[in-house]
Amino acid sequence: MNKEQARIAIIGAGWVGIGCARMLLEAGYKIDVFESNPDVGGVWHPQNHYSGLEIHSYAKNVEFFDFPLPGHVNKADRITAQQVFTYLCDYCKFHNLYNFITFNTQAERIDYNTNTNEYEVFFKKYTHVIYTHGFSSRSLPEVEGIKKFFGKAIHSFFANQALIQSLVEENKKVIIVGGSKTATDLILQFQKRGYQVPWLYRKNYWFINRDIMYKALEATSQNKKLRMFFTKLIYKISDKCGALHPEAAFYYMRALKLIHTFGKKHGDFKRFHNGALDGNQIKLLSHYNSKNHIPGQIQSFTENGVVLDNGTKLEADYVIFCTGSGPCSSLIDININGKKFAIEKVKSVYRSRVIPQLPGIIFTSFSPFATGVVNGLCYGNWIIKYIESAFGLEHLENESTIYDKPFFQRHLLFDSSDYIIRIGMQMLAPFFSSGELLGDEFEKWHIQNTFSTNAAKPLTFNKPEAKAKV
Ligand SMILES: Cc1cc2nc3c(=O)[nH]c(=O)nc-3n(C[C@H](O)[C@H](O)[C@H](O)COP(=O)(O)OP(=O)(O)OC[C@H]3O[C@@H](n4cnc5c(N)ncnc54)[C@H](O)[C@@H]3O)c2cc1C
């Protein structure tokens, strides 16, 4: 299909939606963007800022290559969610992206008509829909008795600065649930205010130790060869070895002190989701953890609190669930020729992005090409090649991966029953075997994107070769 024929709806204006919009407009495509929030930003929009949310990696991870971060920002530092949000808004102004976005508009449904090959969103017909719903939905686990609880059970995205301050001032009984990055951020917020709250989780997570990484990068900054040796070593251990032998990669990273945890050291390599903490945070959390950690998980709510799986009862006014925000919980309804399509049963997916029977819908939230804002730009580049290729059902089916469990029921990437790096690399593998990405070039690009302090340019993709099924 050529760009004159294509009409594209983008659902979501987080950094993936923005990146896709930017690349498609530059390539001359017609687009409309629909966003349910009153502004761009997704996770980084103020409505989704829990208190203390910052980017975990370098600030340059949120820098677009064609729009520098403000001069006062140290690109090797973390920046706050508010700074990320402001920067994303400025980027959209700079590229006139606002002209293409309709805000306060929640897309409820996509209707696919197989006769016309069109997808209807908000009464308009499109040849393609890019669905970038991301990670900003708020999903609470279903726990028995939650309705009879007199207090409040909330998702971490509601735990903003004002709420945390009022909980502390009013001396409320709060429980933080979960052990991953969000929980650590919120614990640090309470700790900063000298307020102790029980920290409930089953098993502590492992985090990248930013200080060790920075020190090594600083120490090698004057010596290009040494720096390249160091960055390649980290890449080979964490990504390459992690993809094949996750347990070994985990033990190497642990032995080199690249990863750390705030609680009892354990060997469960699946409790590593690529989150990052600095040395001081790890120290504070370890101290806090030794005093306030409660092992277990909530089995049920009572009127005044919770009962854990080991029978322990805890009183609470507020329970804050830092239990993630996977994309599976907010899937949109899809109809084919007026009949509801059972997306929750789909097992065969092309490139973790397209359901063969719905070739015009591209899902971006299940498998990133990269971390940071460059992910959206990479997506834009790949989608252009995908649209040009106009593959039919047979090719998409032949090239699909068949999953043992339905693809859209489990959030593959942040599922603690598997290893995030292994899954991430597995999802990239078809791009190498089809020739869309070249292994060596990707490796160079990935190292640059991860370790350099300059913003990376987006990946470019080759047209995939159509292959016969073997
Ligand atoms: C707490 C947290 C911290 C994170 N920290 C980092 C980090 O430090 N570095 C990093 O690289 N990644 C981080 N991530 C991952 C992060 O989510 C992504 O990198 C990035 O924000 C994803 O962008 P996105 O555009 O795909 O999704 P989102 O940012 O979630 O944006 C999706 C947008 O789609 C909109 N939307 C959804 N459904 C509809 C609908 N039906 N109709 C209209 N609009 C809709 C939403 O309102 C939202 O604005 C973090 C994630 C979370 C949750």
The ligand as a Tripos MOL2 file, in Angstrom:
@<TRIPOS>MOLECULE
LIG
   53    58     1     0     0
SMALL
NO_CHARGES

@<TRIPOS>ATOM
      1 C1          5.8000    3.6660   36.6740 C.3       1 LIG1
      2 C2          6.5300    3.4110   35.3940 C.ar      1 LIG1
      3 C3          7.8510    3.8280   35.2470 C.ar      1 LIG1
      4 C4          8.5270    3.5970   34.0570 C.ar      1 LIG1
      5 N1          9.8200    4.0330   33.9210 N.ar      1 LIG1
      6 C5         10.4710    3.8680   32.7370 C.ar      1 LIG1
      7 C6         11.7970    4.3690   32.5290 C.ar      1 LIG1
      8 O1         12.3890    4.9250   33.4310 O.2       1 LIG1
      9 N2         12.3780    4.1970   31.3090 N.ar      1 LIG1
     10 C7         11.7250    3.5650   30.2870 C.ar      1 LIG1
     11 O2         12.2780    3.4510   29.1900 O.2       1 LIG1
     12 N3         10.4870    3.0640   30.4610 N.ar      1 LIG1
     13 C8          9.8530    3.2010   31.6440 C.ar      1 LIG1
     14 N4          8.5990    2.6830   31.8390 N.ar      1 LIG1
     15 C9          7.9750    1.9530   30.7500 C.3       1 LIG1
     16 C10         7.1230    3.0270   30.0990 C.3       1 LIG1
     17 O3          5.7760    2.7370   30.2870 O.3       1 LIG1
     18 C11         7.3830    3.2350   28.6550 C.3       1 LIG1
     19 O4          8.7270    3.3430   28.3920 O.3       1 LIG1
     20 C12         6.6080    4.3980   28.0300 C.3       1 LIG1
     21 O5          6.0690    5.3220   28.8990 O.3       1 LIG1
     22 C13         5.5350    3.7070   27.2690 C.3       1 LIG1
     23 O6          4.9920    4.6230   26.3800 O.3       1 LIG1
     24 P1          3.6880    4.2670   25.6120 P.3       1 LIG1
     25 O7          3.3890    5.4260   24.7500 O.co2     1 LIG1
     26 O8          3.7810    2.9330   25.0170 O.co2     1 LIG1
     27 O9          2.5740    4.0840   26.7520 O.3       1 LIG1
     28 P2          1.9270    5.0980   27.7720 P.3       1 LIG1
     29 O10         2.9230    6.0530   28.2750 O.co2     1 LIG1
     30 O11         1.1950    4.2650   28.7710 O.co2     1 LIG1
     31 O12         0.8680    5.8940   26.8850 O.3       1 LIG1
     32 C14        -0.2900    5.2850   26.3870 C.3       1 LIG1
     33 C15        -1.3200    6.3690   26.1410 C.3       1 LIG1
     34 O13        -2.4430    5.7970   25.5070 O.3       1 LIG1
     35 C16        -3.6160    6.3690   26.0330 C.3       1 LIG1
     36 N5         -4.7040    5.4250   25.8040 N.ar      1 LIG1
     37 C17        -4.7660    4.1220   26.2040 C.ar      1 LIG1
     38 N6         -5.9080    3.5470   25.7840 N.ar      1 LIG1
     39 C18        -6.5780    4.5040   25.0960 C.ar      1 LIG1
     40 C19        -7.8250    4.5170   24.4260 C.ar      1 LIG1
     41 N7         -8.5970    3.4310   24.3680 N.pl3     1 LIG1
     42 N8         -8.2180    5.6630   23.8190 N.ar      1 LIG1
     43 C20        -7.4360    6.7670   23.8720 C.ar      1 LIG1
     44 N9         -6.2550    6.8150   24.5050 N.ar      1 LIG1
     45 C21        -5.8210    5.6910   25.1090 C.ar      1 LIG1
     46 C22        -3.2850    6.5820   27.4960 C.3       1 LIG1
     47 O14        -4.0950    7.5680   28.0780 O.3       1 LIG1
     48 C23        -1.8270    7.0200   27.4100 C.3       1 LIG1
     49 O15        -1.6890    8.4040   27.3160 O.3       1 LIG1
     50 C24         7.8870    2.9120   33.0090 C.ar      1 LIG1
     51 C25         6.5580    2.4800   33.1660 C.ar      1 LIG1
     52 C26         5.8940    2.7290   34.3430 C.ar      1 LIG1
     53 C27         4.4660    2.2740   34.4760 C.3       1 LIG1
@<TRIPOS>BOND
     1     1     2 1
     2     2     3 ar
     3     2    52 ar
     4     3     4 ar
     5     4     5 ar
     6     4    50 ar
     7     5     6 ar
     8     6     7 ar
     9     6    13 1
    10     7     8 2
    11     7     9 ar
    12     9    10 ar
    13    10    11 2
    14    10    12 ar
    15    12    13 ar
    16    13    14 ar
    17    14    15 1
    18    14    50 ar
    19    15    16 1
    20    16    17 1
    21    16    18 1
    22    18    19 1
    23    18    20 1
    24    20    21 1
    25    20    22 1
    26    22    23 1
    27    23    24 1
    28    24    25 2
    29    24    26 1
    30    24    27 1
    31    27    28 1
    32    28    29 2
    33    28    30 1
    34    28    31 1
    35    31    32 1
    36    32    33 1
    37    33    34 1
    38    33    48 1
    39    34    35 1
    40    35    36 1
    41    35    46 1
    42    36    37 ar
    43    36    45 ar
    44    37    38 ar
    45    38    39 ar
    46    39    40 ar
    47    39    45 ar
    48    40    41 1
    49    40    42 ar
    50    42    43 ar
    51    43    44 ar
    52    44    45 ar
    53    46    47 1
    54    46    48 1
    55    48    49 1
    56    50    51 ar
    57    51    52 ar
    58    52    53 1
@<TRIPOS>SUBSTRUCTURE
     1 LIG1         1 GROUP 0 **** ****
